C-alpha cells in the first residue's frame, strides 16, 4: 500500500507539500496540486483515516452498542443504522453487550479509544458506569429502544402502549379472559410493556394476578421456563403474551414439548414481530415496531449532536399485526378500539 512518502517521491515534491495538498491547504500552487493528484491516482494512494482524524478531530465513525446481537430486532436495527450512517458519510462499529453491563462498558471504552465521533446505545438495565460517565462527560450519544431516566441523552424508541391496548381488545373480543405475560428484565421497555398490559386489562375489569406474570430475560430459554410454569397451574392462562420475540419462540417450544397445540390448547402473542412469525404454525399474532425508521432516526439524531445541532428525541408508534396464534378465524377483522377510561373530577 502506497504511503504519503511514495506520493511525494512520485510527484517530486516534499512530504509537507503533499500533506498540504491532501488537506486542502490554500497555500499551494496549481502545479503542485496537479502533480499530487496525478501521483495519488497512479499509486492508488488512500489517506490514513486515523492519521487524518488526528488533524481534523473527527473519524466519521459511529459506535453502536446493542443489547443482544442474536435478537432479530437488534439485528435489523443494526442494519438500518449502518445503511443510514453510510448514506450520511459515516461508518459504524458494532459491539454486542449481551445484556451485560460489564460488556457494555468494555465496548464503550473500546469505541471511545478508537476515537469514534458518537455513540448509539441500547442500555442494559440501569446502564453501566462507563457508559453513564461518557454520557455525563458530553460524549455525543443517543439511546435507542431503551433509555435511562435522569440521563440527558436523546432517546429514539417506539411506544407500544396503544398497540398493547389493541392486543388486549383483540383478545377480549375473541373471548379470552385469563391472560398472562412473560415479562422482560426491568429495563425501561420491559417495565413499560408490563404496565401497559396491566392497564389494558384493567380497562376491561380484568386483573393480572402474580401467577400470570412470569419473569424472563429476553431469551428463548426464559420463555420456555415461564410457560412451563404457566402450564403447571391449576388454571392455566388462555393466552400468553411474551414481551419479546425470543421469549415467544421459547414459549412455543414449551407448549409443543407438552404435546399441546397453539392456539387450540393455549394462545400465544408476542411483542417484536419478526419475519419468520408468518412461517410458524400457526402464524404468530405480534406487535411490530418500526425498526428501520428507528435506526434511521437514531443516526440522524446522533449526527445532529456531532455536528453541533440539538439532537431531538423521537417516539414512533408500534402496531398490532393480527395472525392466527390466539384463535383468530381465517379472515380476522382489525381489533375494535380499546375502551377509554374517563377520569372523574
Phi and psi in degrees as GROMACS dihedral restraints (atoms count N, CA, C in turn):
[ dihedral_restraints ]
;  ai    aj    ak    al  type     phi  dphi    fc
    3     4     5     6     1   -67.4    20    10
    4     5     6     7     1   146.2    20    10
    6     7     8     9     1  -109.2    20    10
    7     8     9    10     1   174.8    20    10
    9    10    11    12     1   -66.5    20    10
   10    11    12    13     1   -29.9    20    10
   12    13    14    15     1   -65.0    20    10
   13    14    15    16     1   -38.9    20    10
   15    16    17    18     1   -63.5    20    10
   16    17    18    19     1   -40.4    20    10
   18    19    20    21     1   -63.6    20    10
   19    20    21    22     1   -43.2    20    10
   21    22    23    24     1   -61.6    20    10
   22    23    24    25     1   -43.2    20    10
   24    25    26    27     1   -65.3    20    10
   25    26    27    28     1   -42.4    20    10
   27    28    29    30     1   -64.2    20    10
   28    29    30    31     1   -37.6    20    10
   30    31    32    33     1   -85.6    20    10
   31    32    33    34     1   -13.2    20    10
   33    34    35    36     1    71.5    20    10
   34    35    36    37     1    33.7    20    10
   36    37    38    39     1  -129.3    20    10
   37    38    39    40     1   169.7    20    10
   39    40    41    42     1   -76.9    20    10
   40    41    42    43     1   158.9    20    10
   42    43    44    45     1   -60.6    20    10
   43    44    45    46     1   -37.7    20    10
   45    46    47    48     1   -62.3    20    10
   46    47    48    49     1   -40.9    20    10
   48    49    50    51     1   -66.0    20    10
   49    50    51    52     1   -43.4    20    10
   51    52    53    54     1   -60.2    20    10
   52    53    54    55     1   -41.7    20    10
   54    55    56    57     1   -61.7    20    10
   55    56    57    58     1   -41.7    20    10
   57    58    59    60     1   -64.0    20    10
   58    59    60    61     1   -40.0    20    10
   60    61    62    63     1   -62.9    20    10
   61    62    63    64     1   -47.6    20    10
   63    64    65    66     1   -64.1    20    10
   64    65    66    67     1   -26.7    20    10
   66    67    68    69     1   -96.6    20    10
   67    68    69    70     1     7.6    20    10
   69    70    71    72     1    72.5    20    10
   70    71    72    73     1    25.1    20    10
   72    73    74    75     1   -67.6    20    10
   73    74    75    76     1   136.2    20    10
   75    76    77    78     1   -71.8    20    10
   76    77    78    79     1   -22.1    20    10
   78    79    80    81     1   -87.6    20    10
   79    80    81    82     1    48.5    20    10
   81    82    83    84     1  -131.3    20    10
   82    83    84    85     1   148.6    20    10
   84    85    86    87     1   -75.7    20    10
   85    86    87    88     1   160.6    20    10
   87    88    89    90     1   -64.3    20    10
   88    89    90    91     1   -33.8    20    10
   90    91    92    93     1   -63.6    20    10
   91    92    93    94     1   -45.6    20    10
   93    94    95    96     1   -63.3    20    10
   94    95    96    97     1   -41.2    20    10
   96    97    98    99     1   -61.7    20    10
   97    98    99   100     1   -41.9    20    10
   99   100   101   102     1   -66.2    20    10
  100   101   102   103     1   -42.5    20    10
  102   103   104   105     1   -64.8    20    10
  103   104   105   106     1   -38.9    20    10
  105   106   107   108     1   -67.7    20    10
  106   107   108   109     1   -43.6    20    10
  108   109   110   111     1   -60.4    20    10
  109   110   111   112     1   -43.5    20    10
  111   112   113   114     1   -64.2    20    10
  112   113   114   115     1   -40.7    20    10
  114   115   116   117     1   -66.7    20    10
  115   116   117   118     1   -41.0    20    10
  117   118   119   120     1   -60.0    20    10
  118   119   120   121     1   -42.3    20    10
  120   121   122   123     1   -67.2    20    10
  121   122   123   124     1   -42.1    20    10
  123   124   125   126     1   -66.9    20    10
  124   125   126   127     1   -38.8    20    10
  126   127   128   129     1   -89.0    20    10
  127   128   129   130     1   -12.5    20    10
  129   130   131   132     1    67.2    20    10
  130   131   132   133     1    33.8    20    10
  132   133   134   135     1   -70.6    20    10
  133   134   135   136     1   136.8    20    10
  135   136   137   138     1  -122.7    20    10
  136   137   138   139     1   121.8    20    10
  138   139   140   141     1   -58.3    20    10
  139   140   141   142     1   143.5    20    10
  141   142   143   144     1   -74.0    20    10
  142   143   144   145     1   120.0    20    10
  144   145   146   147     1   -64.2    20    10
  145   146   147   148     1   -38.6    20    10
  147   148   149   150     1   -66.1    20    10
  148   149   150   151     1   -44.7    20    10
  150   151   152   153     1   -63.1    20    10
  151   152   153   154     1   -40.4    20    10
  153   154   155   156     1   -63.3    20    10
  154   155   156   157     1   -36.5    20    10
  156   157   158   159     1   -64.5    20    10
  157   158   159   160     1   -29.5    20    10
  159   160   161   162     1   -66.7    20    10
  160   161   162   163     1   -27.5    20    10
  162   163   164   165     1   -86.0    20    10
  163   164   165   166     1   -39.8    20    10
  165   166   167   168     1   -96.7    20    10
  166   167   168   169     1   -12.1    20    10
  168   169   170   171     1    61.2    20    10
  169   170   171   172     1    30.0    20    10
  171   172   173   174     1  -149.8    20    10
  172   173   174   175     1   136.1    20    10
  174   175   176   177     1  -107.8    20    10
  175   176   177   178     1    -7.4    20    10
  177   178   179   180     1    56.9    20    10
  178   179   180   181     1    37.5    20    10
  180   181   182   183     1  -129.8    20    10
  181   182   183   184     1   135.8    20    10
  183   184   185   186     1  -111.6    20    10
  184   185   186   187     1   148.9    20    10
  186   187   188   189     1  -104.5    20    10
  187   188   189   190     1   139.8    20    10
  189   190   191   192     1  -127.4    20    10
  190   191   192   193     1   116.2    20    10
  192   193   194   195     1  -110.5    20    10
  193   194   195   196     1   110.8    20    10
  195   196   197   198     1  -105.3    20    10
  196   197   198   199     1   162.8    20    10
  198   199   200   201     1   -77.5    20    10
  199   200   201   202     1   -36.5    20    10
  201   202   203   204     1  -160.5    20    10
  202   203   204   205     1   106.0    20    10
  204   205   206   207     1   -67.1    20    10
  205   206   207   208     1   -19.3    20    10
  207   208   209   210     1   -78.5    20    10
  208   209   210   211     1   -14.7    20    10
  210   211   212   213     1   -79.9    20    10
  211   212   213   214     1   122.0    20    10
  213   214   215   216     1   -56.3    20    10
  214   215   216   217     1   -30.0    20    10
  216   217   218   219     1   -59.7    20    10
  217   218   219   220     1   -48.5    20    10
  219   220   221   222     1   -73.7    20    10
  220   221   222   223     1   -28.3    20    10
  222   223   224   225     1   -63.3    20    10
  223   224   225   226     1   -45.9    20    10
  225   226   227   228     1   -66.8    20    10
  226   227   228   229     1   -37.6    20    10
  228   229   230   231     1   -61.4    20    10
  229   230   231   232     1   -44.9    20    10
  231   232   233   234     1   -61.2    20    10
  232   233   234   235     1   -40.4    20    10
  234   235   236   237     1   -63.0    20    10
  235   236   237   238     1   -43.8    20    10
  237   238   239   240     1   -63.9    20    10
  238   239   240   241     1   -41.5    20    10
  240   241   242   243     1   -60.6    20    10
  241   242   243   244     1   -45.8    20    10
  243   244   245   246     1   -63.7    20    10
  244   245   246   247     1   -41.3    20    10
  246   247   248   249     1   -64.3    20    10
  247   248   249   250     1   -45.8    20    10
  249   250   251   252     1   -68.2    20    10
  250   251   252   253     1   -39.8    20    10
  252   253   254   255     1   -62.0    20    10
  253   254   255   256     1   -44.1    20    10
  255   256   257   258     1   -61.4    20    10
  256   257   258   259     1   -39.5    20    10
  258   259   260   261     1   -63.9    20    10
  259   260   261   262     1   -27.5    20    10
  261   262   263   264     1   -96.4    20    10
  262   263   264   265     1     6.2    20    10
  264   265   266   267     1    87.8    20    10
  265   266   267   268     1    20.7    20    10
  267   268   269   270     1  -117.4    20    10
  268   269   270   271     1   152.9    20    10
  270   271   272   273     1  -102.4    20    10
  271   272   273   274     1   164.1    20    10
  273   274   275   276     1  -130.2    20    10
  274   275   276   277     1   133.8    20    10
  276   277   278   279     1  -111.8    20    10
  277   278   279   280     1   129.2    20    10
  279   280   281   282     1  -109.1    20    10
  280   281   282   283     1   137.3    20    10
  282   283   284   285     1  -124.0    20    10
  283   284   285   286     1   138.0    20    10
  285   286   287   288     1  -103.7    20    10
  286   287   288   289     1   114.4    20    10
  288   289   290   291     1   -81.1    20    10
  289   290   291   292     1   -17.0    20    10
  291   292   293   294     1    53.9    20    10
  292   293   294   295     1    35.8    20    10
  294   295   296   297     1    60.7    20    10
  295   296   297   298     1    24.1    20    10
  297   298   299   300     1  -116.8    20    10
  298   299   300   301     1   122.2    20    10
  300   301   302   303     1   -58.0    20    10
  301   302   303   304     1   -36.4    20    10
  303   304   305   306     1   -67.0    20    10
  304   305   306   307     1   -38.6    20    10
  306   307   308   309     1   -69.2    20    10
  307   308   309   310     1   -35.5    20    10
  309   310   311   312     1   -59.5    20    10
  310   311   312   313     1   -47.1    20    10
  312   313   314   315     1   -64.8    20    10
  313   314   315   316     1   -36.9    20    10
  315   316   317   318     1   -58.1    20    10
  316   317   318   319     1   -47.2    20    10
  318   319   320   321     1   -69.0    20    10
  319   320   321   322     1   -39.6    20    10
  321   322   323   324     1   -60.6    20    10
  322   323   324   325     1   -46.6    20    10
  324   325   326   327     1   -62.8    20    10
  325   326   327   328     1   -44.3    20    10
  327   328   329   330     1   -63.3    20    10
  328   329   330   331     1   -42.8    20    10
  330   331   332   333     1   -66.2    20    10
  331   332   333   334     1   -41.7    20    10
  333   334   335   336     1   -64.9    20    10
  334   335   336   337     1   -36.4    20    10
  336   337   338   339     1   -64.1    20    10
  337   338   339   340     1   -27.4    20    10
  339   340   341   342     1   -84.4    20    10
  340   341   342   343     1     5.3    20    10
  342   343   344   345     1    64.3    20    10
  343   344   345   346     1    38.0    20    10
  345   346   347   348     1   -63.6    20    10
  346   347   348   349     1   155.5    20    10
  348   349   350   351     1   -83.2    20    10
  349   350   351   352     1   -22.6    20    10
  351   352   353   354     1  -170.5    20    10
  352   353   354   355     1   165.7    20    10
  354   355   356   357     1  -124.9    20    10
  355   356   357   358     1   134.7    20    10
  357   358   359   360     1  -107.1    20    10
  358   359   360   361     1   127.1    20    10
  360   361   362   363     1  -135.0    20    10
  361   362   363   364     1   134.3    20    10
  363   364   365   366     1  -102.8    20    10
  364   365   366   367     1    93.9    20    10
  366   367   368   369     1   -68.3    20    10
  367   368   369   370     1   145.4    20    10
  369   370   371   372     1   -69.8    20    10
  370   371   372   373     1   172.0    20    10
  372   373   374   375     1   -54.1    20    10
  373   374   375   376     1   116.0    20    10
  375   376   377   378     1    77.6    20    10
  376   377   378   379     1    -0.9    20    10
  378   379   380   381     1    78.9    20    10
  379   380   381   382     1  -161.8    20    10
  381   382   383   384     1  -148.7    20    10
  382   383   384   385     1   153.1    20    10
  384   385   386   387     1   -56.3    20    10
  385   386   387   388     1   -45.7    20    10
  387   388   389   390     1   -65.3    20    10
  388   389   390   391     1   -42.3    20    10
  390   391   392   393     1   -66.0    20    10
  391   392   393   394     1   -43.5    20    10
  393   394   395   396     1   -64.4    20    10
  394   395   396   397     1   -38.6    20    10
  396   397   398   399     1   -63.4    20    10
  397   398   399   400     1   -41.0    20    10
  399   400   401   402     1   -64.3    20    10
  400   401   402   403     1   -40.6    20    10
  402   403   404   405     1   -64.4    20    10
  403   404   405   406     1   -43.3    20    10
  405   406   407   408     1   -73.8    20    10
  406   407   408   409     1   -20.1    20    10
  408   409   410   411     1   -82.2    20    10
  409   410   411   412     1    -3.1    20    10
  411   412   413   414     1    95.1    20    10
  412   413   414   415     1    10.4    20    10
  414   415   416   417     1   -60.4    20    10
  415   416   417   418     1   128.5    20    10
  417   418   419   420     1   -55.7    20    10
  418   419   420   421     1   120.7    20    10
  420   421   422   423     1  -148.6    20    10
  421   422   423   424     1   147.3    20    10
  423   424   425   426     1  -136.6    20    10
  424   425   426   427     1   133.0    20    10
  426   427   428   429     1   -85.5    20    10
  427   428   429   430     1   139.2    20    10
  429   430   431   432     1  -122.1    20    10
  430   431   432   433     1   131.3    20    10
  432   433   434   435     1    73.9    20    10
  433   434   435   436     1   -49.9    20    10
  435   436   437   438     1  -116.6    20    10
  436   437   438   439     1   166.9    20    10
  438   439   440   441     1  -150.9    20    10
  439   440   441   442     1   170.5    20    10
  441   442   443   444     1  -124.9    20    10
  442   443   444   445     1   113.0    20    10
  444   445   446   447     1   -55.7    20    10
  445   446   447   448     1   137.2    20    10
  447   448   449   450     1    91.3    20    10
  448   449   450   451     1    -8.7    20    10
  450   451   452   453     1   -99.5    20    10
  451   452   453   454     1   123.3    20    10
  453   454   455   456     1   -81.3    20    10
  454   455   456   457     1    77.1    20    10
  456   457   458   459     1  -135.8    20    10
  457   458   459   460     1   134.3    20    10
  459   460   461   462     1   -57.6    20    10
  460   461   462   463     1   145.2    20    10
  462   463   464   465     1  -121.7    20    10
  463   464   465   466     1   128.7    20    10
  465   466   467   468     1  -114.7    20    10
  466   467   468   469     1   117.3    20    10
  468   469   470   471     1  -155.2    20    10
  469   470   471   472     1   171.2    20    10
  471   472   473   474     1  -106.8    20    10
  472   473   474   475     1   156.0    20    10
  474   475   476   477     1  -111.5    20    10
  475   476   477   478     1   113.8    20    10
  477   478   479   480     1   -96.0    20    10
  478   479   480   481     1     6.6    20    10
  480   481   482   483     1   -59.5    20    10
  481   482   483   484     1   -48.9    20    10
  483   484   485   486     1   -66.4    20    10
  484   485   486   487     1   -37.6    20    10
  486   487   488   489     1   -66.4    20    10
  487   488   489   490     1   -37.3    20    10
  489   490   491   492     1   -65.5    20    10
  490   491   492   493     1   -40.4    20    10
  492   493   494   495     1   -59.3    20    10
  493   494   495   496     1   -43.3    20    10
  495   496   497   498     1   -63.0    20    10
  496   497   498   499     1   -38.2    20    10
  498   499   500   501     1   -63.0    20    10
  499   500   501   502     1   -48.3    20    10
  501   502   503   504     1   -63.5    20    10
  502   503   504   505     1   -39.5    20    10
  504   505   506   507     1   -60.4    20    10
  505   506   507   508     1   -42.2    20    10
  507   508   509   510     1   -62.6    20    10
  508   509   510   511     1   -47.0    20    10
  510   511   512   513     1   -66.4    20    10
  511   512   513   514     1   -40.3    20    10
  513   514   515   516     1   -62.1    20    10
  514   515   516   517     1   -40.5    20    10
  516   517   518   519     1   -64.7    20    10
  517   518   519   520     1   -26.4    20    10
  519   520   521   522     1   -82.2    20    10
  520   521   522   523     1    -4.1    20    10
  522   523   524   525     1    97.0    20    10
  523   524   525   526     1     5.3    20    10
  525   526   527   528     1   -81.7    20    10
  526   527   528   529     1   138.0    20    10
  528   529   530   531     1  -125.5    20    10
  529   530   531   532     1   -30.6    20    10
  531   532   533   534     1   -95.7    20    10
  532   533   534   535     1    98.8    20    10
  534   535   536   537     1  -116.8    20    10
  535   536   537   538     1   130.7    20    10
  537   538   539   540     1  -119.3    20    10
  538   539   540   541     1   162.3    20    10
  540   541   542   543     1  -133.2    20    10
  541   542   543   544     1   138.4    20    10
  543   544   545   546     1   -96.2    20    10
  544   545   546   547     1   105.9    20    10
  546   547   548   549     1   -82.3    20    10
  547   548   549   550     1   152.2    20    10
  549   550   551   552     1   -88.3    20    10
  550   551   552   553     1  -176.8    20    10
  552   553   554   555     1   -61.9    20    10
  553   554   555   556     1   167.1    20    10
  555   556   557   558     1   -78.5    20    10
  556   557   558   559     1    46.9    20    10
  558   559   560   561     1   -79.1    20    10
  559   560   561   562     1   173.2    20    10
  561   562   563   564     1   -60.7    20    10
  562   563   564   565     1   -42.3    20    10
  564   565   566   567     1   -67.6    20    10
  565   566   567   568     1   -39.6    20    10
  567   568   569   570     1   -60.9    20    10
  568   569   570   571     1   -46.7    20    10
  570   571   572   573     1   -66.5    20    10
  571   572   573   574     1   -39.7    20    10
  573   574   575   576     1   -61.0    20    10
  574   575   576   577     1   -39.6    20    10
  576   577   578   579     1   -69.4    20    10
  577   578   579   580     1   -40.5    20    10
  579   580   581   582     1   -65.5    20    10
  580   581   582   583     1   -44.7    20    10
  582   583   584   585     1   -61.6    20    10
  583   584   585   586     1   -41.4    20    10
  585   586   587   588     1   -66.0    20    10
  586   587   588   589     1   -38.7    20    10
  588   589   590   591     1   -66.1    20    10
  589   590   591   592     1   -44.5    20    10
  591   592   593   594     1   -62.6    20    10
  592   593   594   595     1   -44.5    20    10
  594   595   596   597     1   -65.5    20    10
  595   596   597   598     1   -38.2    20    10
  597   598   599   600     1   -66.4    20    10
  598   599   600   601     1   -39.3    20    10
  600   601   602   603     1   -63.6    20    10
  601   602   603   604     1   -43.4    20    10
  603   604   605   606     1   -60.0    20    10
  604   605   606   607     1   -32.5    20    10
  606   607   608   609     1   -62.8    20    10
  607   608   609   610     1   -21.4    20    10
  609   610   611   612     1  -105.0    20    10
  610   611   612   613     1    11.1    20    10
  612   613   614   615     1    74.1    20    10
  613   614   615   616     1    20.0    20    10
  615   616   617   618     1  -102.5    20    10
  616   617   618   619     1   145.2    20    10
  618   619   620   621     1   -99.8    20    10
  619   620   621   622     1   163.9    20    10
  621   622   623   624     1  -120.0    20    10
  622   623   624   625     1    87.3    20    10
  624   625   626   627     1   -66.0    20    10
  625   626   627   628     1   156.8    20    10
  627   628   629   630     1   -55.7    20    10
  628   629   630   631     1   -35.1    20    10
  630   631   632   633     1   -65.2    20    10
  631   632   633   634     1   -19.5    20    10
  633   634   635   636     1  -100.7    20    10
  634   635   636   637     1    12.9    20    10
  636   637   638   639     1  -116.7    20    10
  637   638   639   640     1   113.5    20    10
  639   640   641   642     1  -109.5    20    10
  640   641   642   643     1   136.6    20    10
  642   643   644   645     1   -90.0    20    10
  643   644   645   646     1   115.9    20    10
  645   646   647   648     1  -111.0    20    10
  646   647   648   649     1  -171.6    20    10
  648   649   650   651     1  -138.4    20    10
  649   650   651   652     1    25.0    20    10
  651   652   653   654     1    65.8    20    10
  652   653   654   655     1    22.7    20    10
  654   655   656   657     1  -122.4    20    10
  655   656   657   658     1   152.9    20    10
  657   658   659   660     1   -61.0    20    10
  658   659   660   661     1   -38.0    20    10
  660   661   662   663     1   -58.7    20    10
  661   662   663   664     1   -38.9    20    10
  663   664   665   666     1   -70.9    20    10
  664   665   666   667     1   -34.7    20    10
  666   667   668   669     1   -63.0    20    10
  667   668   669   670     1   -38.9    20    10
  669   670   671   672     1   -65.7    20    10
  670   671   672   673     1   -47.1    20    10
  672   673   674   675     1   -62.9    20    10
  673   674   675   676     1   -46.4    20    10
  675   676   677   678     1   -64.6    20    10
  676   677   678   679     1   -41.6    20    10
  678   679   680   681     1   -64.9    20    10
  679   680   681   682     1   -37.6    20    10
  681   682   683   684     1   -58.9    20    10
  682   683   684   685     1   -39.6    20    10
  684   685   686   687     1   -64.9    20    10
  685   686   687   688     1   -41.8    20    10
  687   688   689   690     1   -60.3    20    10
  688   689   690   691     1   -42.9    20    10
  690   691   692   693     1   -68.4    20    10
  691   692   693   694     1   -22.4    20    10
  693   694   695   696     1   -82.3    20    10
  694   695   696   697     1    -9.5    20    10
  696   697   698   699     1   -67.4    20    10
  697   698   699   700     1   151.4    20    10
  699   700   701   702     1   -60.7    20    10
  700   701   702   703     1   -32.7    20    10
  702   703   704   705     1  -129.4    20    10
  703   704   705   706     1    85.9    20    10
  705   706   707   708     1   -63.7    20    10
  706   707   708   709     1   157.2    20    10
  708   709   710   711     1   -66.7    20    10
  709   710   711   712     1   157.4    20    10
  711   712   713   714     1   -82.7    20    10
  712   713   714   715     1   -29.9    20    10
  714   715   716   717     1  -140.2    20    10
  715   716   717   718     1   138.5    20    10
  717   718   719   720     1  -108.0    20    10
  718   719   720   721     1   127.5    20    10
  720   721   722   723     1  -105.6    20    10
  721   722   723   724     1   111.0    20    10
  723   724   725   726     1   -89.7    20    10
  724   725   726   727     1   130.6    20    10
  726   727   728   729     1   -79.6    20    10
  727   728   729   730     1     4.8    20    10
  729   730   731   732     1  -159.3    20    10
  730   731   732   733     1   170.6    20    10
  732   733   734   735     1   -69.6    20    10
  733   734   735   736     1   -39.2    20    10
  735   736   737   738     1   -66.3    20    10
  736   737   738   739     1   -39.9    20    10
  738   739   740   741     1   -66.0    20    10
  739   740   741   742     1   -32.5    20    10
  741   742   743   744     1   -64.7    20    10
  742   743   744   745     1   -41.5    20    10
  744   745   746   747     1   -64.5    20    10
  745   746   747   748     1   -39.4    20    10
  747   748   749   750     1   -63.4    20    10
  748   749   750   751     1   -38.5    20    10
  750   751   752   753     1   -63.4    20    10
  751   752   753   754     1   -42.5    20    10
  753   754   755   756     1   -61.5    20    10
  754   755   756   757     1   -40.7    20    10
  756   757   758   759     1   -60.0    20    10
  757   758   759   760     1   -43.4    20    10
  759   760   761   762     1   -63.5    20    10
  760   761   762   763     1   -41.7    20    10
  762   763   764   765     1   -62.8    20    10
  763   764   765   766     1   -46.0    20    10
  765   766   767   768     1   -68.0    20    10
  766   767   768   769     1   -33.5    20    10
  768   769   770   771     1   -64.2    20    10
  769   770   771   772     1   -24.4    20    10
  771   772   773   774     1   -86.3    20    10
  772   773   774   775     1     1.6    20    10
  774   775   776   777     1    75.5    20    10
  775   776   777   778     1    18.9    20    10
  777   778   779   780     1   -99.3    20    10
  778   779   780   781     1   168.4    20    10
  780   781   782   783     1  -126.8    20    10
  781   782   783   784     1   143.8    20    10
  783   784   785   786     1   -97.9    20    10
  784   785   786   787     1   128.7    20    10
  786   787   788   789     1  -100.9    20    10
  787   788   789   790     1     8.5    20    10
  789   790   791   792     1   -58.4    20    10
  790   791   792   793     1   -41.5    20    10
  792   793   794   795     1  -100.1    20    10
  793   794   795   796     1   -32.4    20    10
  795   796   797   798     1  -159.1    20    10
  796   797   798   799     1   139.7    20    10
  798   799   800   801     1   -87.5    20    10
  799   800   801   802     1   161.9    20    10
  801   802   803   804     1  -143.2    20    10
  802   803   804   805     1   132.5    20    10
  804   805   806   807     1  -134.2    20    10
  805   806   807   808     1   159.4    20    10
  807   808   809   810     1  -138.6    20    10
  808   809   810   811     1   148.8    20    10
  810   811   812   813     1   -92.2    20    10
  811   812   813   814     1   141.5    20    10
  813   814   815   816     1    79.5    20    10
  814   815   816   817     1    89.4    20    10
  816   817   818   819     1   -68.4    20    10
  817   818   819   820     1   146.9    20    10
  819   820   821   822     1  -134.9    20    10
  820   821   822   823     1   154.7    20    10
  822   823   824   825     1   -56.3    20    10
  823   824   825   826     1   -36.4    20    10
  825   826   827   828     1   -83.7    20    10
  826   827   828   829     1     0.5    20    10
  828   829   830   831     1   -61.7    20    10
  829   830   831   832     1   -26.5    20    10
  831   832   833   834     1   -74.7    20    10
  832   833   834   835     1   -15.0    20    10
  834   835   836   837     1  -100.7    20    10
  835   836   837   838     1    -7.0    20    10
  837   838   839   840     1   -74.9    20    10
  838   839   840   841     1   165.5    20    10
  840   841   842   843     1  -120.1    20    10
  841   842   843   844     1   104.3    20    10
  843   844   845   846     1   -84.4    20    10
  844   845   846   847     1   166.3    20    10
  846   847   848   849     1   -60.0    20    10
  847   848   849   850     1   142.2    20    10
  849   850   851   852     1   -90.6    20    10
  850   851   852   853     1   128.3    20    10
  852   853   854   855     1   -68.8    20    10
  853   854   855   856     1   130.3    20    10
  855   856   857   858     1  -149.3    20    10
  856   857   858   859     1   161.3    20    10
  858   859   860   861     1   -99.2    20    10
  859   860   861   862     1   123.1    20    10
  861   862   863   864     1  -100.8    20    10
  862   863   864   865     1   133.4    20    10
  864   865   866   867     1   -98.2    20    10
  865   866   867   868     1   148.7    20    10
  867   868   869   870     1   -79.6    20    10
  868   869   870   871     1    71.8    20    10
  870   871   872   873     1   -61.8    20    10
  871   872   873   874     1   -46.2    20    10
  873   874   875   876     1   -63.3    20    10
  874   875   876   877     1   -40.6    20    10
  876   877   878   879     1   -65.4    20    10
  877   878   879   880     1   -36.4    20    10
  879   880   881   882     1   -64.3    20    10
  880   881   882   883     1   -44.1    20    10
  882   883   884   885     1   -60.6    20    10
  883   884   885   886     1   -44.6    20    10
  885   886   887   888     1   -64.5    20    10
  886   887   888   889     1   -44.3    20    10
  888   889   890   891     1   -64.4    20    10
  889   890   891   892     1   -36.8    20    10
  891   892   893   894     1   -64.8    20    10
  892   893   894   895     1   -42.9    20    10
  894   895   896   897     1   -64.2    20    10
  895   896   897   898     1   -44.1    20    10
  897   898   899   900     1   -63.6    20    10
  898   899   900   901     1   -39.5    20    10
  900   901   902   903     1   -64.6    20    10
  901   902   903   904     1   -39.6    20    10
  903   904   905   906     1   -69.9    20    10
  904   905   906   907     1   -42.5    20    10
  906   907   908   909     1   -63.0    20    10
  907   908   909   910     1   -37.1    20    10
  909   910   911   912     1   -57.8    20    10
  910   911   912   913     1   -44.5    20    10
  912   913   914   915     1   -66.1    20    10
  913   914   915   916     1   -41.6    20    10
  915   916   917   918     1   -61.7    20    10
  916   917   918   919     1   -39.4    20    10
  918   919   920   921     1   -92.9    20    10
  919   920   921   922     1    14.6    20    10
  921   922   923   924     1    88.2    20    10
  922   923   924   925     1     7.9    20    10
  924   925   926   927     1  -100.1    20    10
  925   926   927   928     1   153.9    20    10
  927   928   929   930     1   -70.3    20    10
  928   929   930   931     1   120.7    20    10
  930   931   932   933     1   -78.2    20    10
  931   932   933   934     1   130.1    20    10
  933   934   935   936     1   -99.3    20    10
  934   935   936   937     1   142.9    20    10
  936   937   938   939     1   -70.5    20    10
  937   938   939   940     1   147.7    20    10
  939   940   941   942     1  -134.4    20    10
  940   941   942   943     1   130.9    20    10
  942   943   944   945     1  -124.8    20    10
  943   944   945   946     1   123.7    20    10
  945   946   947   948     1  -116.0    20    10
  946   947   948   949     1   146.5    20    10
  948   949   950   951     1   -79.3    20    10
  949   950   951   952     1   142.0    20    10
  951   952   953   954     1   -86.0    20    10
  952   953   954   955     1   169.9    20    10
  954   955   956   957     1  -143.4    20    10
  955   956   957   958     1   152.5    20    10
  957   958   959   960     1   -84.3    20    10
  958   959   960   961     1   132.2    20    10
  960   961   962   963     1  -114.6    20    10
  961   962   963   964     1   110.3    20    10
  963   964   965   966     1   -86.9    20    10
  964   965   966   967     1   126.8    20    10
  966   967   968   969     1  -125.9    20    10
  967   968   969   970     1  -123.9    20    10
  969   970   971   972     1  -138.1    20    10
  970   971   972   973     1    21.0    20    10
  972   973   974   975     1   -90.4    20    10
  973   974   975   976     1     1.8    20    10
  975   976   977   978     1  -119.9    20    10
  976   977   978   979     1    17.3    20    10
  978   979   980   981     1    89.8    20    10
  979   980   981   982     1    21.0    20    10
  981   982   983   984     1   -69.8    20    10
  982   983   984   985     1   145.9    20    10
  984   985   986   987     1   -68.8    20    10
  985   986   987   988     1   167.6    20    10
  987   988   989   990     1   -58.4    20    10
  988   989   990   991     1   -38.5    20    10
  990   991   992   993     1  -110.7    20    10
  991   992   993   994     1    90.0    20    10
  993   994   995   996     1   -91.1    20    10
  994   995   996   997     1   131.6    20    10
  996   997   998   999     1   -82.5    20    10
  997   998   999  1000     1   156.6    20    10
  999  1000  1001  1002     1   -58.5    20    10
 1000  1001  1002  1003     1   149.2    20    10
 1002  1003  1004  1005     1   -65.5    20    10
 1003  1004  1005  1006     1   146.0    20    10
 1005  1006  1007  1008     1   -71.9    20    10
 1006  1007  1008  1009     1   153.5    20    10
 1008  1009  1010  1011     1   -58.8    20    10
 1009  1010  1011  1012     1   145.0    20    10
 1011  1012  1013  1014     1   -73.5    20    10
 1012  1013  1014  1015     1   151.3    20    10
 1014  1015  1016  1017     1   -66.9    20    10
 1015  1016  1017  1018     1   151.0    20    10
 1017  1018  1019  1020     1  -104.1    20    10
 1018  1019  1020  1021     1   128.1    20    10
 1020  1021  1022  1023     1   -89.8    20    10
 1021  1022  1023  1024     1   117.7    20    10
 1023  1024  1025  1026     1   -84.7    20    10
 1024  1025  1026  1027     1   135.1    20    10
 1026  1027  1028  1029     1   -79.0    20    10
 1027  1028  1029  1030     1   144.4    20    10
 1029  1030  1031  1032     1   -93.5    20    10
 1030  1031  1032  1033     1   142.9    20    10
